[in-house]
């Protein structure tokens, strides 16, 4: 059984994708990546610090401050990367 949606996207070339999305905008993609990275890093660092402080003091016995520092670092890196990628894609596809 052939599914038309799958066969359509299996043969989709770059020109069709460009037309389908309304055109890729590199300027908006770069701006989206910048905004996404900054906001993702800030939010990730704050939420990571709060979560790390809770886990460090409650479960690991390491203390709130080391847990907060570790959580902030992990949250910053994850938020930066995730925000940059999602912002890049969303910005590039914005019409």
Secondary structure as UniProt FT lines:
FT   HELIX           4..10
FT   HELIX           14..21
FT   HELIX           26..55
FT   HELIX           56..60
FT   HELIX           64..93
//
